[in-house]
Amino acid sequence: MKLLNYVQNGQQRAGAMTGAGVVDLTAMLAGSPAEIVEILHGGPDAVARARECVVGARSFTDPASIRILAPVLKPNKFLGVGGNFMSHIDEVRHLGFKEPKHPIWFNKQVTCVNGPFDPIYAPFDSGELDYEGEIGLVIGQRCRRVSVDEAPDVVAGYVVCNDVSIRDWQMRAPTSTIGKSFDTHGPFGPYLVTPDEVGDPGALTIRTWVNGELRQEGSTAEMIFNVAELVSDLSQRCTLEIGDVLSLGSPAGVGGLRNPPAYLKEGDVVRVEVERVGAIENVVCAEPR
C-alpha cells in the first residue's frame, strides 16, 4: 500500500494512493483515523483492515483535489545517518573522512518536518543551503534491542527524504544537529510505502535533480549499514516508537562538494526520487521574517 496523509476541503484525512485515485481510509475505517500513525497504532490487524478497504474500494478521490502532507506529522524522533554511502565517503576522503565502523546517528529536530511538495526555506543567515536525497523508513512497532533478523518486522514502510542541510551551521558542532534542523528542512513522503511493495530496500536507485539537472544518482546497494543493521543498532541505544522516522544516508553529489560548490538558492526546484517508493519535489523560497 501507499499510505498518505492529506487535506481536502480543509479537512485532514488518512488515505491510500491507488492507480484509480485516493481511497479515503478516514471514512472507511472504524474510529475515523485522521492520519496514518493512528492506523499503525492499531497494530497488524488495523493495517490488514486498511488493506482490505483499499482492495475493496469502489469510490476514489481525485489526487488533483488534495494537498499531500508528510506521512508522519509529529514523529517523536527524526534521525539521520551520516556517511552511510560508499560513494559519499569516497568524495570526502580528501577531507580526512573514512568508512565508519559504526552508524553515525544525528537528530533532526521534529519541527523540521515538511510536506513532500511544500517549500523549503532558504535562511537569511546562511548561504550554504544543501540537499541530500535519501531513502527513509518509519517504525511501525514499539521496540527495544531487536536483532538484525527481527528488525525488518518493525518497519512500517519506506519514504523519500531530503535531508536538507545548512553546511556552515552543521560544521559548528560534531553532532550536526543544528545544521540539519532548520524549519522546513525535513521534507519526506509522498507516501508511506509498505515493505511488500518496496521489496529489497538494499537494491533501489536514488536520484536527486536541481532545476532538472541530475545531481545525485546512487543505489542503496552501496549502503555501508543496511536497513536491518541500522534499525537494530539504534534499538540497542533507545526505544523505537511507532511513527519514528529514520533517514538512511545519501549518495555522492551534494552541492557543497561540487567544484565550485553549488548551494541551493531561492527559486531552485529540488526533486528526489527513490525507486519503487516515489518522488518528492520542493521549491526553495526565502525564509519568512
N, C-alpha and C positions, 0 to 999 in steps of 0.2 A: 504493500500500500504506500501511497504518497500522501501522508497526513499533513494538514496545514491549518494554521490559524488565519482567519481573515475577517475583514469588516465589510458588511453590506448594509446599505441604508442606515448607517450609523450604529449598527449592532455587531458586536464581536461574536464570532462563531468558530466552531471546530468543524473541519471537513476533510474530505479526501479528494484528491485530483484524479480524474479518470480521463480516458480518451473522449468521453461524451460530455465532460464538464465536471463541475464540483458537486460532490454528494454532501448534503448538509447533515452532518452527524449530530449536531446540536438538536435538530428536530427529530432525529430518528432514535437516539439512544435514551434510555432511562436516566433521569437526573439532569437532562439537557446540558451536558458539559459544554462550557463556553471556550475551552481551549484543550489542546492535545494532552497536556500534563494531567488533566483531570481523568482522562481515559487511561493513561498509563498507571495512575494510582489505583485503578480498579484491577490491576494485575492482568495475567494472561487471558482470563475469561472475558474481561472487558474489551481487550484488544481483539479477541476472537469474535465478539459480538459486533464490533465495528467492522470487521472484515465481512461478516455476513450481510451487514447493511449495504456495504459497497457492492458486493456481488449481486444482491437482490434489488438494487436501486432502479427505479423507473423514472425518477424526477431528478433533473440536474440544473445547476446554476451556471450561467454563462461566466467563464473566468474574466471576461472583459468588464463585468459589472462589479468586481470586488477589488479590494486592496489586500494584498497578501502581507501578513505580519511575520515576524520571526517565529519559528516553530516552538520556541520556549520564550515566554515573555519576561519572566523573572526567575532565572535559574539561581539556585543557591550558590553554585560555583560555576565559574567560567575560566578554564585553564588552557594554556597553550604549552607546546613543547618546542624548545629551541634546538636547532642543529640536528634535526632528525632525518634529513635527506642527504644522501651522499653527494649529490651534485651541488648542494648548497655548501657543504663542508669543503668541497674542492675549490669553490670560488672564494673562500675566505681563509684558505690555508696560509696565504701570504701575509695574513694579519695575525698569524700565530694560533689559529683555531685548529683543533684536532677532533677526530671522531670521538664523541663522548662515550664513556664507559657505562654511564647510567643516564636515564632520561633526565633532561634539564627542564623542569617544570617552572612555569611562572603564572601568576594570576593576571587575568584581565578583569578589572572591576566590573561588576554586573551592570552598572549604569551605562556601559558602553554598548549594550545590546541594541541592535538596529535591524530594521526590516531588510529583506533581500533586495528591495528596489528603492529604498529610501536614500536621501542624500547623505554624503559623508562631509563632515565639517573640516575645512582647512583652517587650523588655528591661526590666530593673528600673531602669536608669539613664537612661531617656528616656520621655517621654510623647508623642513625635511620630512614632509608627509609621504609615506611609502605604503606600498601594497604587499601582501603576501597571500597568494592563492593557496588554499588548503582544503583538505577533507576534514570534516569534524564528525563527532558522534554525540549521541545523547544517551545518558544512562537511563535504563528502564526498570531497574530493581535496586532497592536499598541494599548495600552490601559492604562487606569489610573483609580484607585478607582473602580474596578469591585467588585461585590458582590460574595459571595461564590457560589450562584446559577449560576451566569454568568461566573465564572472562567473556567469551562471546555470548554466553547466555544472559548476561546482564545489559547487553547493548540493545536499546530500543530501536535504533536506526541511525542513519547517516545523513549529514547535511553538507552543504557547500559553505565554506567560511572565507572571509577576507580578514586576516589578522592585521588590520591597519595599524601602522606603527609610526611614531614620531621619533626619528632616529636620534636627534640630539638629546631629547629627554630620556630615551631608552638607555643611552650610554652614561647617564648621570649616576647610575647605581647598578650593581651587578644583578639585581633582581629583575630588571627590565620592566617591572610592573607599571610604573607611571607612564612610560612611553608607549605602553600597549593599551592604556585605559581611558583615553580621552573620550568624551561623549561622542556617540555615533560610530566609534571605531571598532565595533564588533558586529558587522552585518553578517547574517547567516540565514540559510534556508535553501531554496524557497519552500522545500518540503522536508519532513522527516520521513526518509525512505526506509522502509523496514528491511532487515537483513536478507529476507528471502528474495527481494527484488534486486538487491545490490550484488549478491553473490560474493566472490572472494574480494574483500576490501584491500587485499595486497596486490591487486592487478588492475588498477584503474588509472586512466590518464587524467592529469590535472593541467589545465591551461588557463592563463591569465592574459587578457588583452587590455591595452590602454589606448583609447581612441581608435580601436580597430587594429592596432599593431600588436602582434603576438609577442609578449614579453617573457612568459614562463611556459614551459612545456616539459612535464616530467611524469613519472609513474610512481604510484605508491609501492611498486616493487623495490624501489630504492630506499624505502624507509629503513633506518637503522634499527629501530624498535617497532615491531608490528603492532596492530591493534590490540591483540590479546596480551602482549607483553606490556604495553602501556597501561591498559586498564588494570591488570594485575599489579603492576608496580605501584600505581597511585593508590590502589585499595589497601596496600600494606601500610600506607602512611596516614590515610584518613578515610573515614566512612564516605562512600559514594552514595548520593541520594538521587531519587527519581527526578529527572529534569536537568541534572548537571550536564554541562556542555564541555567537551574536550576538543580542542583544535590541534591537529596532529603533526604540524610541521609543513614546510614549504620547500619546493624545489628551487634550483638556481634561477636567477633572472630578476631579482628585486631591483628596484630603481636606484637605491643608494649605492649599489655595487657596479653599476654601469659606468663606462668611461666615455664622457663625463657622467656624473650622477644625473638621473632623470627622475626627480621627485615630482609628485603629483601637484597640480595647481588647479585653481578654480576653473570649472568648465570641463575638466577631464572626465571621461567616462571609463569606468573600470568594470570589466566583465570577468568573472571567474567561473569556470566550468569544470565539473568533475564527472567523468564518465559514469553513466547509469544512476547518478544522483541528481543532476540538474545544473542550473546556472543561476547566478545572481548578478545584478548589474546596478551600479551605484554611480551617481553623478557627484562630483566634488563641488561644494559651494562654500562661500565664506562663512565662518563661524559667526552666528548672531552675537551682537554685542549686548 
